[in-house]
Amino acid sequence: SRGNEKGEIFRSTGDYEKFLSYVGAAREKYGFYLHTYVLMSNHYHLFIELTDCNLSRIMQLLNTSYTVYFNRKYQRSGHLFQGRYKSFIVDTDNYYSELTRYIHLNPVRAGIVDDPVDYTWSSYRDYLRPRCESFADMPAVERYLTIDLKRYRPFVFEGIGKEERFL
């Protein structure tokens, strides 16, 4: 989802934290797996695997809850997000790995950091550390990722400067 007119949807550390708390609450309520995420100042990417629930309910809960929070905090009204969220079906192992890399390289492509490990609001660090400390559902990631997690960092760096066309 992208901010309305490409506007900011996250203005402070508290905003990022609040959004992630809504992701956690939605995950508890609907039981999906969070494979990869990145929160940028004007948009976010979530790579989730559905279990029983329909994606519309998850996104409605996230975007509505966060919009109410943001509008109250910043004393504004109206839409925060631009149109309906975009979604893609991920059906191949190779596509899975490429999509995780694409998401994790967002802050690098935006010129915010040179190394995705330096960006706080992403699941990239989850891929590099033990499962017990991860917000992403790493057992689910390991079921589909075609690269051993020990090779994930070099795999991501191979994507820097490459044009991403698969979306």
N, C-alpha and C positions, 0 to 999 in steps of 0.2 A: 504494500500500500504506500502511496505517495501523498505528501501534504498537498492540500488544495492550492492551486496555482504554484506548485513546487515550493510552498512555504514551509517554514520550520514546524516540525511536530515535536521536537525535543529541544528544550532551551537550557536545561540544567541537569546535573547529575541525578537529582531527585526525579526528574521526568523519565529518564532512562530506567531508573530503578522501579518506578511505579509501573511502567509498561511491562517490565519483566515480571513484576508481581502479578499483573493481570494474565500474562502468559501462563504463569504457574497455576493460578486459580482456574483458568480455562482447561489446562491439562488435567488437573484434579477432577474437574466437573465432567469433562468429556472423554478423558482417557486416551488422548492421542500421544504419539511419540514425536518429540522435537529433535530432528536430526541436525539442523544447522540454522543459525540465525545471525543477522547483523542488523544493528540499529544505527542508522545514519541520521543526521540532523533533519533531513526533509523526507525520509522514507525508511522503510524497513523491509527486510526479507525474512520470511520464516519458511523453512523446509520441514513440513510435518507429514507424518504418516497417520492416516485415520484408522481408527479401530471400528467403532460402531457409529459414531456421530457423523453428521453431515457438516461439511466444511462451512457452509453458510452460517450455521449456529455459532461455531467457534469464532469466525471473523466478526459476526455481529456483536458477540459478547466483548471481544477485544476492542474493536474500533469504537463501539458505543461507550463502553466503560472509560476508555482512555480519553475520548472526546469530552465527556462530562467532566472528568478530572481536569483536563487541560483548560477547558473553557472557564471553569470555576476559578482555577488558580490564576489565570491571566485575565480574568474579568472580560471575557469575550463571549460571543455567541456565534452560532452557525456551524457550518461544516468545517471539519478539520482536515478530512481526507478528500482527495480528488477522485470522485467517481467510485466505482466498484473495484474491489481488489482484483488482482490478476492471479490466475492459478494455472498450473501446468501439471499434467500427469507424468510421473517419472516411471518409466517402465523398463529401462535397461540398466545393467550394472555400470557400463561405461558412462552413461548419462548421469547416473547418480554421483560418481566421483567428480565429474566435470562441474556439476551444479554446486557441489559443496565448495569446490575451488573458486568458482565464479562468485559465490556469496562471500566467501572469506576475503577475496581480493577487492571488494568494494572500497574499503578505506584507502587502499593503495592506489587504485585507479582514480580516486577522488583527490589524490595528492595530500591526504591527511597524515599518512605515515608511509615509511618506506618498507616496513616489515609488519605484516598483519599481527604479529605477536604484541606489538605496541599499541594496538587498538583495544580498548577496554570492552566495548559494547558488541562483542562478537563471540561466537562459540569456538573460534579458532584455538584459543588456549585450552579448551576442553579436549580437543583432539591431541594435545601434546602432554597431557597430565593424566594421573590415575583417575579412573572412573568415579571414585567416591567423591571427588571434588567437582564434578561436572554438573552444569545446568542442562546441557544437552543430554539426550538419552543415548549414552555411548554404547550400551549393549545392542541397541537397535542400529546404530551407525555401523558397528562392526559386522553386523549381519549382511550389510549391503556394500560397504565400501570395498572396492576392488584393490585398494592399495593397503599394505600393512601400515598401521599407524606410525611405525618407526620411519617409514618412507614418506609420510604425508607432508612433512615440511618441505623436503626437496620437490615433491610433486607440485605443491602450491607455488613455490618460487619459479618453477618452469613455466607457469602460466603468466608471470609478470611480463607485460609488453605484448602478449599474444592477443590477437583480436578474438573476442568471444562472439560466436555466431549461433551457438546452439539454442539460444532463447528465441 
